């Protein structure tokens, strides 16, 4: 039986549904940013509930780095087919081929930052005026500064000093020509809230969230998944471990945790006893003290 620590507070669902309905009412061309991770999966379920019995009235957009986990891409395609959703995919490789961005090289090379240009191009291509994302305030200090309706200028950039006040449940979607809004319906949720919601809603998730055998190596005290995308040194031996992932991103910047969790209840138990935050497993956040904020200022998710 669930305790007060593991029961999902349904008022958070009500708030998120209200926000999604406000997006549909206030904007002409919204889109849901979908990564195949637990937060965007949660957003899809919330959108289903917000507009039932009608279909979700906006497409999903996935910016594919080309370095994603195969399990995540497979799950994405299965979910879209099952629910009859519209999916738009844009590729970082195209941005590289068009010489809009330069592929990183070296030990810590990643395509994660390069996604920003691909995303901004997709927003311009389709004329999206609201991009719904699964960011939460508990994840990282830069994200804690964001409003639920976060306005980006005509260059897609975010300015923390120009955030609008949000009084009670009044959401201001008025924007000038060229601007767009990033919307965060689960901004007030925690990682534990998301997992409790997944459990109570019985949502399917990619298999990499559960414990499994994977070839890995250690770097800077973290366990990284081995792949052909990674530059692995001779002093970083590859070995097989039982691991899972708390967060899903580009393979080159997403660390694993050793785990035996094979069910949702096991994952929740691990989170309750964890001493490291969820974003502690994201290598790209460690490039500098203000890494996330700098990426957001440039137009990142």
N, C-alpha and C positions, 0 to 999 in steps of 0.2 A: 504494500500500500504506500502511496506517495506521502512524503512528509512535507512540512512547510518549506523545506529546502529544495524539494524537487517537484513541486506542483507548479504548473504554468499559470501565471496570473492573467486571466482572460481579458482584463481591461487593456492589456497591451495589444491584443488582437483587435479589439474594438478601435483603439487609436489608429493602428496601422490601416485598417479598412477605411476609416474616415479619411485618412491622408490620401489613400489611393483614389477614393471617389472625388476628392477635391482636385487631384491631378486631372482626372478625366473631365471635370467640370470647367477647370480654369485654363487648360492648355489645349492647343489644336493638334499637336503631333508629339505625344509622349512615347517613350520607349523604355523597356525594362532591360537594364544591363545584366546579362546573364553569364556567369562564369562556370556554372555547373557545381559550384560549392554550396554548402549547407545554407548560407544566408540567402543566396539568390533562389534556391529551391523553396525556401520558406516564403519568399516574396511571391513566387508563382502560386503557391497555395492560397496566400492572402488575397491575391488578385482574383483567383477563382471564386473565393467567397464574396469578395466585394461586388462582383458583377453577375453572380449567379441569378437566374439560369442562362443569362447571355454569355457569349464567349468573352475572353479577355480582350478588351478593345484596343490593344496596342501590341506591337511586335516585340520580340526579344532580340537583343543585339549582343553578339559575342565577338570580342576582339581576340582573335586566335594568334598567339605568339609563335606557333609552330613548335613550341617546346612544352606543350601541355602534357599532362598525364593521359595516357591512352584510355584509362578507365573513365576519366572525366568526360572526354569527347564522346565515348560510346554512350555514357549515361545521358548526356545532353541530347543526342540524337534520338535515343529511345523515349525520353520524356516528351520531346516535341512531337514525335509521331503519335504517342499514346494520347496526348491531350489535344492534338490538332492545332498546335500553336504555329504562328508565323515566326520563323527564325531568320535573322540576317547575320551573316558571318563576314567579317572583314579581317584581313590577314596582315600581320606585321611584316611578313616577307615581302608583300607588295610594296609597302612603304620603303623597305630596304632597296628593292629592285628599282624603285622610282627615284632613289637617291635623296629621299626626304629625311631619312635617318641613317646613321652609320652603325653597323654591327659592332658591338663591343668585342674586345679580344682580351685574352689573359685569364688568369686564375679565377677571377670573380666576374667574368663576363656574364651578362644576363640581358634578355630582351624585355624585361619587365618595364623599365622606364620608357622604352621605345613605343609601348602601347599607346602612350598619350597622343602622339601624332596621328596614329591610325584611328583612334577614337574621335579626335577633333575633326578629322576628314570625313568620318562617317556621319557625324552630327551635321556637318555642312552639306554633305551629299543628299541626305534625306530631309533636311530642314527640321530636325527634332528640336522642340523648344523645352522639353522636360525629359531628363534622363533619371530613371528610378534606379537607385542602387541599394545594396545591402549593408552599407557601412553602419557601424554602431559606435556610440560615444565611448564605450568601455574598452574599445580595441587599442586606441592610441591617442596621445594627447592632442595631435593636430585635428583628429576627427572629433574630439570632444568640443572643439571650437565651432563646429559647423552647426548651422540651423537646419531644421527639417527641410525647408525650402532654401537652398543655398544658391544664390545668384552668381553666375559666371559672366564675365564681360564678353565682348564680341571677338576676343582672341581665345576664349575658353578658359581664361585665368580666374583664379579665386583670390580675393583679398580679405583676410581675416578682419581687417579694420572697417570693412564696409558691409558687415553682416547686418541684416535687418532684425529689429526686435520682433519676437514672436510672443504675443500676449495671449495667454490661455490657449485656445484652440483656433485662433484666427491666423490663417495662412495666406500671405500676400503673394500671389503669383504674377503680379504685374511686372512686365519686363519691357525694356526698350528693344528696338529693332537690332537684331544681331546677337542679343544676349540669350542665354538659356539658363535653365534652373536644374540643379542636381537635387533630387528628392530622396530622402532617407526615411522611409516609413517605420523601420525598426531601429531607429536611432537610439531610443530609450531602452532597448533590450540589452541583456547581457548574453555572454556565450552560453551560460547555463539556461537562460530563458529559451534560446534557440533550440538547444538539445531537448529540453522538456517539451517544447512545441512539436518537434519532430517525433518524439516518442508518442505524445498524446494523439497526434494526427496520423500516426503510422505512415510517415513519409518515407519513400525510398530514397537512398543516398548512394553516391559512388562507393564502390567497395574499398577504396583506399582509406576511408575513414575508420575502417575496422582493421584489427591486427591481421597482418599477412607477412609472408616471407618476401624479402626484397633485397637485391644487391645494394649495398650502401658503403659509404666510407665516411670517416670523421674529418672535419675541418673546423678549426677554431672552436672546438668543444661542442660541435653540433653534428648530428647524423644527417648526411645528405644522400638523396637517392642517386645511384649511379645510372648514367645514361650517356649516349654518344654525344650529347650536347655539352657535357661537362669536361673541363680540363682538369685531369686528375694527376697529381704529382706522384713520383715514385715512393715518397714517404707517406702516402695516403692509401694504404692497402684496401682493396675492395673485399668485403665479406658479406655473407648472408645473415640478416638479422630479422627477428620478429618485430615489426614496427607498424605504426599507423600515422596518419597525418591529422593534425588538429585544424589546419587551415589548408585550402587548396589554391595554389597559384601556379606560376611558371615553375617547371621542375628545377630550373637552375637556381631558384632563390627560396625554395620551400623545404624546410628541414622536417625530418620525421622525429617521432618519439618512440622509444622502446615500449612495447605494450603487449598485453595479452587480451585486450578488450575485443570481444567478438559479438557483443550485443549493445544496444543503446544504453541499457542499465549500467553496463561496465564502463562505457564512455563517461556517463554522468558521474559515476563514482570516482573516476580518475580526475575529472575536472574539479570536483569538490576537494580533492586532496592535492591539487597541483600548486606548485610554488612559483611557476613561471607563467606569464601571461600567454594568451593565444598568439599574439603578434611576436612573441619571443622566438617563434619558429620561422619568422620571415627574415631571410638574410638581407634583403634589400633595405629593410628598416634600419639596419645597423651601419649603413655607409656613413652616416653622420648623425649627430644628435637631433637635427631637424630634417632628416631625410624625407619623411612623409610630407611634412608641411611644404617643403620645396617642390616636391612632385605635384602636390595639389595646386600650388600657385601657378604651375605651368599648364594645368589642365587635366591632371591625373583623375582617376575615377572618384 
